[in-house]
Structure formats: structure tokens, C-alpha cells
Amino acid sequence: MVILSVTGLYEAGISELKRLFDVIKELGYKVIAPKVIDGVIRLDFVESYEEIAHDVEDLQAPGTYRLRKGSFFRHGPDSPKRFLYPPRLTLFKITKDWKVIFPKYDHGKIAFLGIKPCDLAAIKVMDKVQGSLGDEYYLSLRKNLLIIVENCVEPGNTCFCSTMGTGPRARYGFDIAYTKIPERGLLVIEAGSEIGISIMSKLRVRPIDDSTYRVFEELMAKAYSKAKAGFDIQNLPELLELRMNSNVYRDVAKKCLGCANCNMVCPTCFCFDIEDIPYLDGSAERVRIWDGCFSYRYAEVAGGHFRPSLWARYRHWLLHKFSYWVKQFGTFGCVGCGRCITWCPAGIDLRDVIKSIIRR
């Protein structure tokens, strides 16, 4: 019998991932995992282990995303935010006889399986935002959330989690984290909570041996060196604020479409709008929907518009992620996932923009 601890590394065969999935389902969790849908890796509910994406690789670059046969993928446009802070949420309904009905949230037990460390970091950022604001929907789902992370051994071309300190290896905040070592057919696996220990006790694991540990450390070191942005976050908030009038923003705006794609795929953007929707039977509902600071109407108020220029909206978004957020929540609003780079139709690379601002 293997005695497990929260701080220890263990190894197991890759086939134990199937057993891990079965154990989670037996415990009554609804599992959300990466799944290939219409040629894209999406996060979705899965009922069987076979539904989870496998034997595929994603090729990501500024404005480019493709899947091909391979052994390791990063992520698609979805992040845990889509489930924890959905794009459309009914806040309350009003019946035709003017009764107000508030929805009751009871999600049961939800498990994220195979999300990447950057998305784990995004959940922790959302905890500081939605958790501190007391969002009822978020807190209800978060209460029974199980988080199982897959560490990145091959960061993508748009990833910069190493620079942001969010990956490619998860350090805390997870229930279980695992790393695939395909050439050995092994997993390096660790528990990060009591429930993680309980689940791991049902798997066939053993203490990691010296040889596997050396391979694991080498893989992580290579991944860390690859997932860099080319700038340093030390003093970055101050450097960006000192260059608020940089012409770089105007140069970027010549390419930017103002489509708010980066807002929508960002795992931490939380801006929203409220819509009141009347129906023909006399009832109505109030709905919260995602909004983005790139949209023209976002900064439109009764007295006019306080951010009419696209370059100013781009500047606001960048400074919010890398400066204002630090003052507001004590952490960066960017986790280095690179989604805003991959899913930008104009191929604008946030890393290059920041480097240009600092250099000029």
C-alpha cells in the first residue's frame, strides 16, 4: 500500500487516466474536459473517457489555429470562464402578473479534467474578482468544483505562461495535477488537496523513481524556457503607465478590428452588460451577457463617449490586464494563455505590442 501525501510526486501508467475518469464519475461528478468539436478543441461535458480529445495536436500562431494528428494539445477558445461565468445568465424573471422569480443555483458536483495551468491560474484570478464580489452563480458552482490539471510539456507558439508565472507546471490550487511522459508511457502525478489524495488512493501509483524524476525535471525546464514572452513583468505596470501616450497604440489600432474577440476568449475578462427582454405574453427577464471594452458602445454614456477612439480602447484593455488589475486585485489580469493572440483575426501579438511600448 502506498502512503500518499499532498507534497509528494508519484508515477503511474498513462492508462491510469482512464481509471481516474471512472473514479471521478463514480463519485458523482459531472466532468468537463477537452473535446474535439468541429475541428477545434472545446471544453464540454463528457460522459465517457473516449470522448476526450486524444491523438491530436494544435498548431497555434497569431491569428491561426489548426488541428492535426499528434500527441499533445494546448487549448482552444474555451476556458473555465465559460462555465463559471457563462456568456448568458438569467438574473431573474418577471411573470405576466408581476411576480419576480429568482433562479436557484444547484450545480451539483463539477470536475474540470485536463485543463492547463494557465486556466487554473485564471480560476484563481476569477476567485479574487467574482468571489470577492459575491457572485451567487459563481460561488455556487465553485463550492463543489474539482480541478484536475494537465501540466504542459510542449507550450504553443502563442503561450507565455512562464513569463506570467502561471505555468507550464501548476504549483498550487489544484486537486490533482499530472504530467504525461509519452516516451515512457508514464504519468507524473501529484495531489494538491485532501480530496485529491482520496482520489489518488484509488489509482495504481507508486513513488517516483530517480530516473523518471530527472526526465520530468528536464521536460519542465524545456517547457519553461519556451513559454516566455520576451519581456519581464518586474516593474511592468509602472513602465506601461509611464508610456501611456506611446504611439504604439495608434499603430496597433490601424490593424485592430475592434471585434472584441480577445475579450471573449480571455479567461479572466469579466465585463458584462444587462438586457431586459420583454415577451409577448407579458412576462420578461433580465439577462447578464458578456461584453467587452473593445466594443464601441461599451464606453458610451448619456453625456457622450469617453473612449471613442479604437487606440484608446486598446490601451485601456492592455493597461487593465497589466497595470490596473495589479492595483485592484493584487495580481495581473493576464495568465499568458495566448488566446488573445491566436484568436485575433488581425494576428496582433500582444507580446510584440508590450515589447514595442517598452522599447520606445
C-alpha positions as CSV (number, residue, x, y, z in Angstrom):
1,M,0.0,0.0,0.0
2,V,1.4,3.5,-1.0
3,I,1.0,6.2,1.7
4,L,0.1,9.4,-0.2
5,S,0.9,13.0,0.8
6,V,-0.1,16.4,-0.6
7,T,3.5,17.3,-1.4
8,G,4.8,14.1,-3.0
9,L,5.3,13.2,-6.6
10,Y,4.2,9.8,-7.8
11,E,4.2,7.9,-11.1
12,A,1.7,5.7,-12.8
13,G,1.0,4.3,-16.2
14,I,-0.8,6.6,-18.7
15,S,-3.7,4.1,-18.7
16,E,-4.5,5.3,-15.1
17,L,-6.1,8.4,-16.7
18,K,-9.0,6.2,-17.7
19,R,-9.3,4.9,-14.2
20,L,-9.1,8.5,-12.9
21,F,-12.0,9.4,-15.1
22,D,-14.0,6.4,-13.9
23,V,-13.3,7.3,-10.2
24,I,-14.5,10.8,-10.7
25,K,-17.7,9.7,-12.3
26,E,-18.3,7.2,-9.6
27,L,-18.0,10.0,-7.0
28,G,-20.9,11.7,-8.7
29,Y,-19.1,14.5,-10.6
30,K,-20.2,15.8,-14.0
31,V,-16.9,16.0,-16.0
32,I,-15.9,18.9,-18.2
33,A,-12.9,18.0,-20.4
34,P,-11.2,19.0,-23.8
35,K,-13.2,17.5,-26.7
36,V,-12.8,17.9,-30.5
37,I,-15.9,19.7,-31.8
38,D,-15.9,21.0,-35.4
39,G,-12.2,20.8,-35.7
40,V,-11.5,22.7,-32.6
41,I,-10.6,21.7,-29.0
42,R,-13.5,22.8,-26.9
43,L,-14.3,22.4,-23.2
44,D,-17.5,20.4,-22.9
45,F,-19.3,17.9,-20.7
46,V,-18.3,14.3,-21.5
47,E,-20.0,11.1,-20.5
48,S,-17.2,8.7,-21.4
49,Y,-13.4,8.8,-21.4
50,E,-13.3,8.1,-25.2
51,E,-15.0,11.5,-25.8
52,I,-11.9,13.3,-24.5
53,A,-9.6,14.7,-27.2
54,H,-6.7,12.3,-28.0
55,D,-4.1,11.8,-30.8
56,V,-4.4,15.4,-31.9
57,E,-2.1,18.4,-31.8
58,D,-3.0,22.1,-32.1
59,L,-0.9,24.4,-34.2
60,Q,-1.3,28.0,-33.0
61,A,0.2,31.2,-34.2
62,P,-1.0,34.9,-34.3
63,G,-4.4,34.6,-36.0
64,T,-4.0,30.9,-36.7
65,Y,-5.4,27.7,-35.2
66,R,-5.3,24.3,-36.8
67,L,-5.6,20.7,-35.6
68,R,-3.6,17.7,-36.9
69,K,-2.6,14.3,-35.7
70,G,-0.2,14.4,-32.8
71,S,0.2,13.6,-29.1
72,F,-0.2,16.9,-27.2
73,F,-2.5,19.8,-27.5
74,R,-2.8,23.1,-25.6
75,H,-6.3,24.6,-25.5
76,G,-8.9,26.1,-27.8
77,P,-11.0,29.2,-27.4
78,D,-12.9,27.9,-24.4
79,S,-11.7,28.4,-20.8
80,P,-13.3,27.5,-17.5
81,K,-14.8,31.0,-17.5
82,R,-17.4,29.8,-20.0
83,F,-18.9,27.6,-17.2
84,L,-18.0,29.5,-14.1
85,Y,-19.2,32.9,-15.6
86,P,-21.4,31.9,-18.5
87,P,-21.8,34.2,-21.6
88,R,-25.6,34.4,-20.9
89,L,-27.2,34.2,-17.5
90,T,-30.8,34.9,-16.5
91,L,-30.7,37.0,-13.3
92,F,-34.5,37.0,-12.7
93,K,-37.8,36.6,-14.4
94,I,-41.0,38.6,-14.1
95,T,-44.3,36.8,-14.7
96,K,-47.2,38.5,-16.5
97,D,-48.8,39.1,-13.1
98,W,-45.7,40.9,-11.9
99,K,-44.2,38.3,-9.7
100,V,-40.4,38.3,-9.5
101,I,-38.8,34.9,-9.7
102,F,-35.1,34.5,-8.9
103,P,-33.3,31.4,-10.2
104,K,-31.9,28.8,-7.7
105,Y,-28.5,27.6,-8.5
106,D,-27.7,24.0,-7.6
107,H,-25.0,22.7,-10.0
108,G,-24.1,19.5,-8.1
109,K,-20.5,18.5,-8.3
110,I,-18.5,19.6,-11.4
111,A,-15.0,18.5,-12.3
112,F,-12.6,20.1,-14.8
113,L,-10.4,17.3,-16.2
114,G,-7.2,18.1,-18.2
115,I,-7.3,21.9,-18.1
116,K,-3.9,23.6,-18.4
117,P,-2.1,25.5,-15.6
118,C,-2.8,28.9,-17.2
119,D,-6.6,28.1,-16.9
120,L,-6.1,27.1,-13.3
121,A,-4.4,30.4,-12.7
122,A,-7.4,32.1,-14.4
123,I,-9.7,30.4,-12.0
124,K,-7.7,31.8,-9.1
125,V,-7.9,35.3,-10.6
126,M,-11.7,34.9,-11.0
127,D,-11.8,33.9,-7.3
128,K,-10.5,37.3,-6.5
129,V,-12.9,39.0,-8.8
130,Q,-16.2,37.1,-8.8
131,G,-15.6,35.5,-5.4
132,S,-14.9,38.8,-3.7
133,L,-17.9,40.4,-5.3
134,G,-20.1,37.5,-4.1
135,D,-21.5,36.4,-7.4
136,E,-24.0,33.8,-6.4
137,Y,-23.8,31.7,-9.6
138,Y,-20.0,31.6,-9.4
139,L,-19.8,30.8,-5.8
140,S,-22.4,28.1,-6.0
141,L,-20.5,26.3,-8.8
142,R,-17.1,26.9,-7.3
143,K,-18.1,25.4,-3.9
144,N,-18.0,21.8,-5.2
145,L,-15.5,22.2,-8.0
146,L,-12.9,19.6,-8.6
147,I,-9.8,20.7,-10.6
148,I,-7.5,18.2,-12.3
149,V,-4.7,19.9,-14.3
150,E,-2.5,18.6,-17.1
151,N,0.9,20.3,-17.0
152,C,2.3,21.5,-20.3
153,V,5.3,19.7,-21.7
154,E,5.1,21.5,-25.1
155,P,3.9,25.1,-24.8
156,G,2.5,26.5,-28.0
157,N,3.8,29.3,-30.1
158,T,1.5,31.9,-28.5
159,C,2.0,30.7,-24.9
160,F,3.9,32.9,-22.4
161,C,2.8,31.4,-19.1
162,S,6.4,31.1,-17.9
163,T,6.7,34.9,-18.0
164,M,3.5,35.5,-16.2
165,G,4.4,32.9,-13.5
166,T,1.3,30.7,-14.2
167,G,2.9,27.6,-15.8
168,P,3.8,25.4,-17.5
169,R,3.7,23.5,-14.2
170,A,0.9,24.0,-11.7
171,R,2.2,24.6,-8.2
172,Y,-0.9,25.0,-6.1
173,G,-4.7,25.5,-6.2
174,F,-5.4,22.1,-7.9
175,D,-6.8,18.9,-6.5
176,I,-4.7,16.7,-8.8
177,A,-2.0,17.6,-11.3
178,Y,-0.4,15.2,-13.8
179,T,2.3,15.3,-16.5
180,K,2.5,13.0,-19.4
181,I,5.8,11.4,-20.3
182,P,4.8,9.7,-23.5
183,E,8.1,8.1,-24.4
184,R,8.0,6.1,-21.1
185,G,4.2,5.6,-21.1
186,L,4.1,7.2,-17.7
187,L,2.3,9.9,-15.7
188,V,3.9,12.0,-13.0
189,I,1.0,12.8,-10.7
190,E,0.6,14.7,-7.5
191,A,-2.3,15.6,-5.2
192,G,-2.9,19.2,-4.1
193,S,-5.8,18.7,-1.6
194,E,-7.4,16.1,0.7
195,I,-9.9,15.1,-1.9
196,G,-7.1,14.8,-4.4
197,I,-5.3,12.3,-2.0
198,S,-8.6,10.4,-1.6
199,I,-9.0,10.0,-5.4
200,M,-5.3,9.1,-6.0
201,S,-5.6,6.4,-3.4
202,K,-7.9,4.6,-5.8
203,L,-5.3,4.6,-8.5
204,R,-2.3,2.4,-9.1
205,V,0.5,4.8,-8.2
206,R,4.0,4.4,-6.8
207,P,6.6,6.9,-5.6
208,I,8.5,8.4,-8.5
209,D,12.0,6.9,-9.1
210,D,15.1,9.0,-9.7
211,S,15.2,8.3,-13.5
212,T,11.6,9.4,-14.1
213,Y,12.1,12.4,-11.9
214,R,15.1,13.6,-13.9
215,V,13.1,13.2,-17.2
216,F,10.2,15.1,-15.6
217,E,12.5,18.0,-14.5
218,E,14.1,18.2,-17.9
219,L,10.7,18.3,-19.6
220,M,9.6,21.1,-17.3
221,A,12.8,23.1,-17.8
222,K,12.4,23.0,-21.6
223,A,8.8,24.0,-21.3
224,Y,9.7,26.9,-19.0
225,S,12.3,28.2,-21.4
226,K,9.9,28.0,-24.4
227,A,6.9,29.7,-22.8
228,K,8.5,33.2,-22.5
229,A,7.2,36.5,-23.8
230,G,10.4,38.3,-24.3
231,F,9.7,40.9,-21.6
232,D,9.9,40.9,-17.8
233,I,6.9,41.6,-15.6
234,Q,9.1,43.2,-12.9
235,N,8.1,46.9,-12.8
236,L,5.9,46.3,-15.9
237,P,2.8,48.1,-14.5
238,E,4.9,51.3,-13.8
239,L,6.7,51.1,-17.2
240,L,3.4,50.9,-19.1
241,E,1.8,53.7,-17.2
242,L,4.9,55.9,-17.8
243,R,4.3,55.3,-21.6
244,M,0.6,55.9,-21.7
245,N,1.0,58.3,-24.7
246,S,3.0,55.9,-26.7
247,N,2.3,56.0,-30.5
248,V,2.4,52.2,-30.5
249,Y,-1.3,52.1,-29.5
250,R,-2.2,54.2,-32.6
251,D,-0.1,51.9,-34.8
252,V,-1.9,48.8,-33.4
253,A,-5.3,50.4,-33.9
254,K,-4.6,50.5,-37.7
255,K,-4.7,46.7,-37.7
256,C,-7.2,46.1,-34.9
257,L,-10.8,45.5,-36.0
258,G,-12.4,46.3,-32.6
259,C,-14.2,42.9,-32.8
260,A,-13.6,42.1,-29.0
261,N,-12.5,38.6,-29.9
262,C,-9.7,39.0,-27.4
263,N,-12.3,39.9,-24.7
264,M,-14.4,36.9,-25.4
265,V,-11.6,34.3,-25.4
266,C,-9.8,35.8,-22.5
267,P,-10.1,33.5,-19.4
268,T,-10.3,36.4,-17.0
269,C,-12.2,39.2,-18.8
270,F,-15.4,39.8,-16.8
271,C,-17.1,42.8,-18.2
272,F,-20.8,42.4,-18.8
273,D,-24.0,44.2,-20.0
274,I,-27.6,43.8,-18.8
275,E,-30.5,43.3,-21.1
276,D,-34.2,43.4,-20.2
277,I,-36.2,41.2,-22.6
278,P,-40.0,41.5,-22.8
279,Y,-42.1,38.7,-24.2
280,L,-45.5,38.8,-26.0
281,D,-47.3,37.1,-23.1
282,G,-46.5,40.0,-20.8
283,S,-43.6,38.4,-19.0
284,A,-39.9,39.5,-19.1
285,E,-36.5,38.5,-17.9
286,R,-33.3,40.3,-17.0
287,V,-30.2,38.7,-18.6
288,R,-26.5,39.2,-18.0
289,I,-24.3,38.8,-21.1
290,W,-20.6,39.1,-21.8
291,D,-19.4,42.5,-23.0
292,G,-16.0,43.8,-24.0
293,C,-14.2,47.1,-23.6
294,F,-13.2,46.9,-27.4
295,S,-16.9,47.4,-28.4
296,Y,-17.7,51.0,-29.3
297,R,-20.9,51.1,-27.2
298,Y,-19.1,49.9,-24.1
299,A,-17.8,53.4,-23.2
300,E,-20.9,55.2,-24.5
301,V,-22.8,57.1,-21.8
302,A,-25.7,59.6,-21.8
303,G,-23.3,62.5,-21.9
304,G,-21.3,61.3,-24.8
305,H,-18.4,58.8,-25.2
306,F,-15.3,58.8,-23.0
307,R,-13.3,56.4,-25.2
308,P,-14.4,56.9,-28.8
309,S,-11.0,56.1,-30.4
310,L,-10.1,52.5,-31.0
311,W,-6.5,53.1,-29.9
312,A,-7.7,54.3,-26.6
313,R,-9.9,51.2,-26.1
314,Y,-6.9,49.0,-26.9
315,R,-4.8,50.9,-24.4
316,H,-7.4,50.6,-21.7
317,W,-7.6,46.8,-22.2
318,L,-3.8,46.4,-22.2
319,L,-3.3,48.6,-19.1
320,H,-6.2,46.9,-17.3
321,K,-4.5,43.5,-17.8
322,F,-1.0,44.6,-16.9
323,S,-1.3,47.6,-14.6
324,Y,-4.7,48.5,-13.2
325,W,-5.6,44.9,-12.2
326,V,-2.5,44.7,-10.1
327,K,-3.6,47.7,-8.1
328,Q,-7.2,46.5,-7.9
329,F,-6.8,42.8,-7.1
330,G,-3.1,42.3,-6.4
331,T,-2.4,40.2,-9.4
332,F,-2.0,40.5,-13.2
333,G,-5.2,40.1,-15.3
334,C,-3.2,38.1,-17.9
335,V,-2.2,34.5,-17.3
336,G,-0.2,34.1,-20.5
337,C,-2.5,31.6,-22.2
338,G,-2.0,33.3,-25.6
339,R,-5.7,33.0,-26.6
340,C,-5.9,36.7,-27.5
341,I,-3.0,36.2,-29.9
342,T,-4.3,33.0,-31.5
343,W,-7.9,34.1,-31.9
344,C,-7.2,37.7,-33.1
345,P,-8.4,37.8,-36.8
346,A,-5.8,40.5,-37.5
347,G,-3.0,38.5,-35.9
348,I,-2.0,41.1,-33.4
349,D,0.6,39.7,-31.0
350,L,0.2,41.2,-27.5
351,R,3.8,40.2,-26.6
352,D,5.1,42.3,-29.5
353,V,2.9,45.3,-28.6
354,I,4.2,45.3,-25.0
355,K,7.8,45.0,-26.1
356,S,7.4,47.8,-28.6
357,I,5.9,50.1,-25.9
358,I,8.7,49.4,-23.5
359,R,11.4,49.8,-26.2
360,R,10.0,53.2,-27.5
